[in-house]
Amino acid sequence: MNQSLLIVGVGGVLLGGVGGFIARGGSSTGVNDDGSSSATKTGRTKVVAVETGRREVIRDFTQIYGEQSQTVRVQRLLDYYTELDPALFESEAAKLDELPFSERILASYLLFSQWAEIDPLAALAQTDTMGRTGFFVKPTVLQSWASGDPAAAAQYLQENPRDFAFMGGMGGGRGRGASATIALEWARQDPDAALAWAKGLSGRESQSAVASVIRQVASDDPVNALSMANGLDTGSQEEAHAAIALEWAKEDWDAMESWARGLPVEQRDAALARGIAGLAQRDPEDAATRLLSLNEGAVRDEAFGDVIEPWARQNPKAAMDFLIANGSEAAQESAMREAMVPLARTDSNEALEVIRTLDDNAVRDRAVSTFVFSSSDVDLQEAVQLAATIGDDGSRERTVGIAARRWFREDAEAAESFFTTAELVDADTLQRIKEQATGNGNEGRGRGRRGGR
C-alpha cells in the first residue's frame, strides 16, 4: 500500500485536492454548535492527514480488520481516526466493544488520543462508561490533553485528583503518575513554566513531576538540566539528579560519571545506577561491567534488572550467565524474569539447564514460573511437573494452573489421564482448569463486554 500523506495543521479552512473539505480544530475559548462558549476543548489545531495519492475510503473501522498485516491495520486505524469527524467520536467509541480486548485497547489508544486533543472532557466522560477498557485508556486522554494544553490539564487534575489517583499513586515512583505525565508534556513546550508548576505541588507528587521536567530537559541539554536542579529541595534534587544521569549516560558516559562522582556520597551510587540504566540502553555489556563497581546493596541489586533486560534481548545466555555469576540472591530474584523470558523462548534446553543449577529458594521459584509462562516448545507434562516443584504455595498453584490449561487445550485426553492419578490439584481446582481451557471459564471469554469488563 503506497501512500503519500501530507500532514497539515488546520486553523480554519483547508481545500484538499479533488476531495476538498473543511476541517476545524477546537478552541479553548471557542463556541459550541448551540452558540454557548466552551472551555472543554483544547486550543490545538486539528492535525489532518491529506492523501496526495488514491486509496480506498474506509467508511467503517471494521473494514480495517480484514487486513492481514497488523502493521497495516494500525496505520489504517490511525488514518481513519485522524480523518474522523469529531462529532462521530462517541459513536465510534461504542463500536470498540465489538473487538477482542487486546485489539480494543489498541484502537482505544488511537481514538482517544485524537479525541482528547479536540475535546478532552468529553473523552474523559466516555472513559467512565467503558469499564476496564476505560481504566487503561484514561492516562492516554490525560497525556494527549497535556500535549496540547498542559495548563488546562493541570487545572483539571487539581480539581479532580481522584480521577487519576491510580496512576502511580500520583507520585509515580519510577513510573509516571498523573502530575509527572503533565509535567513531561509541559516541559516539551515550556520547561520553565513546567518546572514552576511542578515545584508548586507537594511531597512525592512534586518530586516526581520535577524529575519528569528535568529528564525531558536533560535529554537535549544535561548541563541546562543541572542548572535547573540547583536550589531544589533534597528529595526533588535527588530525583532530578537520577533523571539527569539516566539521560546523560545515553550520550556521554564519561561526562556523566565525572559529574556523578562529585555528588555527596549518599547520592553518588543512586545517580551512577541510573546512569548505568541509561548506558544499558545502548551498550548493556559495558553497563554490566560498570554495574559491578557499585557498592553492594539495594541500589546495586535494583540496577541489575535495568542492565539484564536490554542485554537479554540481544544475548539471553550471556545476560543470564552474568546474573547468576554476579547478582546477589535479591538481584537474581528481581531480574530473573528479564533474563529468563528471552532465554526460555529461544533455547528452552538452556533455560532448563539454568534451573537445574539453582538452589531451592525464591530465585528458583521465579525462574521456574517464568519458564513455564514463557516457553512454547517444552513438553507440557514436564512443565506441569516442574511447576509442582515451586516452593511458594501461591506461585506453585498459579504456575501449575497455567501449564495445565495449556495441556488441556492441546491434548485433553492425556492431561485428564495424568491429573486423575497425579493428585497435584484438588477436584474443584481441576474442574475449574478444564472449564477455563475449553472456554467455559473466565479465561475463555473472548469478545465484547464479557472479555473486557
NUMI-598641 format. One record per residue (C-alpha): x, y, z. Coordinates in pm, whole numbers, plus 50000, padded with zeros to 5 digits. Example, Ala and Ser with C-alpha at 12.3 -4.5 7.8 and 13.67 -1.06 7.14 Angstrom:
BEGIN
[atom [51230 49550 50780]]
[atom [51367 49894 50714]]
***
This chain:
BEGIN
[atom [50000 50000 50000]]
[atom [50184 50303 49871]]
[atom [50057 50610 50045]]
[atom [50190 50961 50033]]
[atom [50043 51168 50314]]
[atom [50073 51538 50368]]
[atom [50019 51624 50733]]
[atom [49855 51965 50759]]
[atom [49768 52162 51071]]
[atom [49439 52342 51017]]
[atom [49326 52659 51184]]
[atom [49041 52746 50951]]
[atom [48958 52606 50609]]
[atom [49157 52352 50409]]
[atom [49082 52265 50048]]
[atom [49226 51921 49976]]
[atom [49267 51847 49603]]
[atom [48976 51681 49428]]
[atom [48811 51587 49759]]
[atom [48829 51936 49914]]
[atom [48698 51951 50266]]
[atom [48670 52176 50569]]
[atom [48843 52082 50891]]
[atom [48813 52282 51210]]
[atom [49015 52245 51528]]
[atom [48889 52301 51879]]
[atom [48936 52619 52075]]
[atom [48987 52670 52446]]
[atom [48763 52977 52424]]
[atom [48556 52860 52130]]
[atom [48184 52848 52062]]
[atom [47975 52533 52069]]
[atom [47721 52448 51798]]
[atom [47444 52584 52017]]
[atom [47622 52917 52047]]
[atom [47742 52871 52403]]
[atom [48104 52922 52498]]
[atom [48320 52620 52576]]
[atom [48630 52575 52791]]
[atom [48642 52200 52744]]
[atom [48811 52189 52409]]
[atom [49182 52235 52358]]
[atom [49335 52518 52161]]
[atom [49534 52280 51942]]
[atom [49454 52284 51573]]
[atom [49334 51955 51435]]
[atom [49601 51752 51258]]
[atom [49457 51616 50935]]
[atom [49607 51356 50703]]
[atom [49557 51458 50340]]
[atom [49643 51192 50088]]
[atom [49816 51302 49772]]
[atom [49753 50967 49600]]
[atom [49443 50749 49575]]
[atom [49326 50482 49815]]
[atom [49016 50303 49934]]
[atom [48794 50519 50154]]
[atom [48733 50348 50488]]
[atom [48372 50403 50591]]
[atom [48369 50176 50896]]
[atom [48658 50073 51119]]
[atom [48562 49705 51096]]
[atom [48677 49711 50733]]
[atom [49030 49763 50861]]
[atom [49035 49427 51039]]
[atom [49019 49249 50707]]
[atom [49383 49342 50656]]
[atom [49625 49055 50715]]
[atom [49913 49271 50840]]
[atom [49893 49409 51193]]
[atom [50119 49698 51091]]
[atom [49884 49791 50810]]
[atom [49584 49770 51043]]
[atom [49746 50008 51290]]
[atom [49834 50258 51016]]
[atom [49485 50243 50868]]
[atom [49325 50285 51211]]
[atom [49543 50590 51273]]
[atom [49444 50736 50935]]
[atom [49078 50656 50997]]
[atom [49061 50821 51338]]
[atom [49270 51120 51227]]
[atom [49026 51200 50949]]
[atom [48713 51120 51151]]
[atom [48459 51395 51213]]
[atom [48484 51476 51587]]
[atom [48105 51453 51608]]
[atom [48143 51079 51550]]
[atom [48397 51010 51826]]
[atom [48134 50896 52076]]
[atom [47962 50659 51835]]
[atom [48299 50518 51728]]
[atom [48391 50454 52092]]
[atom [48072 50249 52131]]
[atom [48184 50023 51846]]
[atom [48502 49923 52029]]
[atom [48314 49658 52226]]
[atom [48296 49456 51904]]
[atom [48669 49387 51927]]
[atom [48865 49138 52139]]
[atom [49017 49308 52442]]
[atom [49376 49341 52316]]
[atom [49264 49491 51984]]
[atom [49011 49709 52164]]
[atom [49284 49860 52378]]
[atom [49500 49945 52076]]
[atom [49209 50102 51888]]
[atom [49106 50291 52204]]
[atom [49453 50442 52243]]
[atom [49443 50573 51887]]
[atom [49086 50702 51903]]
[atom [49113 50865 52244]]
[atom [49449 51026 52168]]
[atom [49274 51206 51884]]
[atom [48958 51279 52082]]
[atom [49149 51424 52378]]
[atom [49323 51676 52155]]
[atom [48984 51805 52039]]
[atom [48755 51768 52342]]
[atom [48929 51616 52646]]
[atom [48638 51645 52886]]
[atom [48409 51455 52654]]
[atom [48679 51192 52606]]
[atom [48724 51155 52983]]
[atom [48349 51126 53036]]
[atom [48338 50848 52779]]
[atom [48612 50651 52954]]
[atom [48398 50640 53267]]
[atom [48139 50433 53076]]
[atom [48389 50177 52941]]
[atom [48477 49959 53239]]
[atom [48822 49802 53228]]
[atom [48897 49947 52885]]
[atom [48835 50299 53013]]
[atom [49070 50239 53304]]
[atom [49354 50159 53062]]
[atom [49275 50445 52823]]
[atom [49225 50732 53070]]
[atom [49601 50804 53105]]
[atom [49620 50837 52726]]
[atom [49349 51103 52741]]
[atom [49542 51294 53005]]
[atom [49868 51279 52811]]
[atom [49708 51388 52484]]
[atom [49531 51672 52662]]
[atom [49855 51783 52826]]
[atom [50040 51771 52494]]
[atom [49805 52040 52363]]
[atom [49709 52241 52671]]
[atom [49911 52141 52978]]
[atom [49785 52429 53192]]
[atom [49423 52321 53142]]
[atom [49512 51957 53211]]
[atom [49692 52064 53529]]
[atom [49391 52268 53644]]
[atom [49160 51973 53585]]
[atom [49391 51742 53782]]
[atom [49399 51986 54072]]
[atom [49020 51994 54082]]
[atom [48970 51621 54020]]
[atom [49266 51438 54175]]
[atom [49074 51113 54227]]
[atom [49022 51070 53854]]
[atom [49388 50977 53807]]
[atom [49489 50856 54153]]
[atom [49551 50507 54008]]
[atom [49843 50640 53801]]
[atom [50130 50559 54036]]
[atom [49951 50690 54342]]
[atom [50004 51042 54200]]
[atom [50373 51027 54272]]
[atom [50452 50757 54024]]
[atom [50789 50636 54156]]
[atom [50996 50533 53858]]
[atom [50681 50531 53651]]
[atom [50479 50836 53568]]
[atom [50189 50947 53780]]
[atom [49934 51198 53655]]
[atom [50134 51506 53758]]
[atom [50453 51364 53611]]
[atom [50272 51295 53283]]
[atom [50154 51655 53260]]
[atom [50497 51785 53362]]
[atom [50671 51588 53087]]
[atom [50440 51717 52815]]
[atom [50459 52072 52950]]
[atom [50838 52059 52957]]
[atom [50843 51983 52585]]
[atom [50677 52321 52527]]
[atom [50789 52546 52813]]
[atom [51036 52389 53061]]
[atom [51047 52690 53293]]
[atom [50668 52705 53327]]
[atom [50655 52329 53375]]
[atom [50917 52340 53648]]
[atom [50743 52626 53829]]
[atom [50419 52429 53830]]
[atom [50586 52106 53942]]
[atom [50767 52280 54229]]
[atom [50434 52414 54350]]
[atom [50298 52066 54409]]
[atom [50355 51880 54733]]
[atom [50552 51580 54854]]
[atom [50623 51284 54625]]
[atom [50390 51428 54364]]
[atom [50615 51732 54330]]
[atom [50934 51527 54327]]
[atom [50809 51301 54051]]
[atom [50681 51592 53841]]
[atom [51005 51787 53884]]
[atom [51204 51479 53780]]
[atom [50993 51449 53464]]
[atom [51069 51809 53371]]
[atom [51439 51768 53440]]
[atom [51458 51442 53248]]
[atom [51297 51597 52941]]
[atom [51541 51889 52951]]
[atom [51835 51654 53014]]
[atom [51753 51453 52703]]
[atom [51859 51759 52499]]
[atom [52081 51958 52733]]
[atom [52203 51789 53054]]
[atom [52408 52090 53160]]
[atom [52098 52310 53149]]
[atom [51911 52043 53340]]
[atom [52177 52054 53613]]
[atom [52128 52428 53637]]
[atom [51753 52383 53676]]
[atom [51812 52125 53951]]
[atom [52012 52369 54162]]
[atom [51812 52504 54452]]
[atom [51563 52220 54462]]
[atom [51484 52063 54797]]
[atom [51682 51750 54882]]
[atom [51421 51494 54776]]
[atom [51341 51667 54447]]
[atom [51709 51722 54371]]
[atom [51792 51354 54421]]
[atom [51520 51251 54176]]
[atom [51632 51523 53935]]
[atom [51992 51403 53951]]
[atom [51878 51046 53881]]
[atom [51685 51168 53577]]
[atom [51984 51366 53451]]
[atom [52216 51069 53495]]
[atom [51981 50841 53303]]
[atom [51962 51069 53000]]
[atom [52321 51195 53006]]
[atom [52473 50847 53015]]
[atom [52291 50754 52695]]
[atom [52508 51006 52511]]
[atom [52823 51060 52716]]
[atom [52903 50817 52997]]
[atom [53238 50975 53086]]
[atom [53091 51322 53135]]
[atom [52803 51183 53340]]
[atom [53033 50973 53558]]
[atom [53268 51265 53620]]
[atom [52975 51473 53743]]
[atom [52813 51191 53946]]
[atom [53133 51110 54135]]
[atom [53136 51466 54263]]
[atom [52798 51425 54432]]
[atom [52764 51368 54808]]
[atom [52830 51004 54891]]
[atom [52466 50935 54981]]
[atom [52358 51039 54629]]
[atom [52650 50904 54427]]
[atom [52553 50540 54385]]
[atom [52189 50625 54311]]
[atom [52295 50862 54031]]
[atom [52551 50616 53894]]
[atom [52292 50337 53899]]
[atom [52053 50543 53690]]
[atom [52339 50634 53459]]
[atom [52412 50263 53418]]
[atom [52046 50210 53325]]
[atom [52082 50475 53056]]
[atom [52408 50328 52927]]
[atom [52248 49982 52913]]
[atom [52004 50105 52653]]
[atom [52288 50145 52402]]
[atom [52561 49914 52538]]
[atom [52439 49665 52800]]
[atom [52768 49473 52823]]
[atom [52959 49791 52908]]
[atom [52686 49880 53157]]
[atom [52718 49537 53320]]
[atom [53090 49590 53375]]
[atom [53028 49928 53535]]
[atom [52746 49786 53747]]
[atom [53000 49577 53941]]
[atom [53175 49896 54054]]
[atom [52872 49999 54261]]
[atom [52871 49926 54630]]
[atom [52678 49611 54721]]
[atom [52329 49677 54847]]
[atom [51975 49761 54738]]
[atom [52075 50022 54479]]
[atom [52306 49780 54301]]
[atom [52055 49494 54326]]
[atom [51784 49702 54162]]
[atom [52019 49812 53885]]
[atom [52067 49451 53773]]
[atom [51723 49449 53616]]
[atom [51797 49768 53421]]
[atom [52104 49603 53270]]
[atom [51977 49247 53223]]
[atom [51656 49343 53041]]
[atom [51815 49509 52733]]
[atom [52111 49269 52733]]
[atom [51887 48962 52734]]
[atom [51707 49089 52425]]
[atom [52043 49078 52243]]
[atom [52211 48776 52406]]
[atom [51993 48596 52662]]
[atom [52251 48335 52759]]
[atom [52522 48592 52831]]
[atom [52280 48803 53033]]
[atom [52168 48502 53236]]
[atom [52524 48387 53298]]
[atom [52617 48733 53423]]
[atom [52317 48749 53654]]
[atom [52383 48409 53810]]
[atom [52756 48473 53848]]
[atom [52737 48825 53990]]
[atom [52396 48903 54134]]
[atom [52301 48864 54499]]
[atom [52001 48646 54572]]
[atom [51783 48959 54583]]
[atom [51922 49080 54249]]
[atom [51874 48739 54089]]
[atom [51515 48717 54203]]
[atom [51422 49068 54088]]
[atom [51595 49036 53747]]
[atom [51517 48669 53675]]
[atom [51211 48741 53469]]
[atom [51404 48978 53242]]
[atom [51671 48713 53188]]
[atom [51450 48403 53166]]
[atom [51178 48519 52926]]
[atom [51401 48558 52617]]
[atom [51613 48256 52711]]
[atom [51310 48027 52750]]
[atom [51170 48146 52419]]
[atom [51491 48100 52223]]
[atom [51655 47799 52391]]
[atom [51435 47606 52633]]
[atom [51701 47342 52693]]
[atom [51950 47605 52807]]
[atom [51684 47760 53028]]
[atom [51613 47424 53190]]
[atom [51984 47374 53248]]
[atom [51995 47705 53436]]
[atom [51704 47593 53655]]
[atom [51883 47269 53739]]
[atom [52177 47465 53881]]
[atom [51967 47677 54119]]
[atom [51911 47616 54487]]
[atom [51558 47565 54618]]
[atom [51476 47924 54701]]
[atom [51284 48225 54574]]
[atom [51523 48264 54279]]
[atom [51444 47917 54153]]
[atom [51072 47970 54212]]
[atom [51085 48282 53995]]
[atom [51291 48106 53729]]
[atom [51053 47808 53708]]
[atom [50734 48012 53696]]
[atom [50878 48243 53430]]
[atom [51000 47947 53227]]
[atom [50657 47780 53230]]
[atom [50484 48105 53133]]
[atom [50733 48180 52853]]
[atom [50848 47859 52686]]
[atom [50639 47749 52388]]
[atom [50814 47423 52299]]
[atom [50850 47248 52636]]
[atom [50673 46915 52691]]
[atom [50359 47008 52882]]
[atom [50372 46715 53123]]
[atom [50727 46818 53205]]
[atom [50609 47177 53251]]
[atom [50339 47070 53496]]
[atom [50579 46852 53693]]
[atom [50837 47130 53701]]
[atom [50578 47381 53819]]
[atom [50485 47144 54100]]
[atom [50836 47181 54246]]
[atom [50791 47552 54322]]
[atom [50820 47614 54695]]
[atom [50586 47911 54733]]
[atom [50226 47787 54759]]
[atom [50064 48072 54566]]
[atom [50319 48073 54286]]
[atom [50305 47694 54259]]
[atom [49925 47690 54223]]
[atom [49924 47965 53960]]
[atom [50203 47807 53757]]
[atom [50060 47456 53765]]
[atom [49729 47605 53656]]
[atom [49886 47784 53359]]
[atom [50065 47470 53238]]
[atom [49759 47254 53296]]
[atom [49530 47481 53095]]
[atom [49771 47475 52803]]
[atom [49787 47095 52822]]
[atom [49409 47053 52830]]
[atom [49378 47277 52525]]
[atom [49635 47078 52329]]
[atom [49566 46722 52446]]
[atom [49274 46694 52685]]
[atom [49282 46314 52699]]
[atom [49648 46296 52804]]
[atom [49604 46577 53055]]
[atom [49296 46413 53206]]
[atom [49479 46084 53242]]
[atom [49776 46250 53413]]
[atom [49581 46466 53659]]
[atom [49347 46184 53753]]
[atom [49637 45993 53909]]
[atom [49892 46266 53991]]
[atom [49688 46433 54271]]
[atom [49857 46768 54210]]
[atom [49535 46967 54243]]
[atom [49202 46902 54412]]
[atom [48891 46808 54216]]
[atom [48735 47156 54225]]
[atom [49052 47323 54101]]
[atom [49091 47065 53825]]
[atom [48734 47123 53710]]
[atom [48796 47498 53701]]
[atom [49114 47448 53498]]
[atom [48926 47231 53248]]
[atom [48647 47487 53212]]
[atom [48893 47769 53154]]
[atom [49084 47561 52900]]
[atom [48770 47488 52700]]
[atom [48635 47842 52709]]
[atom [48368 47794 52976]]
[atom [48556 47979 53249]]
[atom [48698 48329 53287]]
[atom [48997 48274 53061]]
[atom [48780 48156 52777]]
[atom [48591 48480 52734]]
[atom [48676 48638 52408]]
[atom [48485 48931 52267]]
[atom [48271 49220 52366]]
[atom [48171 49315 52713]]
[atom [48230 48976 52869]]
[atom [48602 48991 52794]]
[atom [48661 49347 52897]]
[atom [48450 49430 53193]]
***
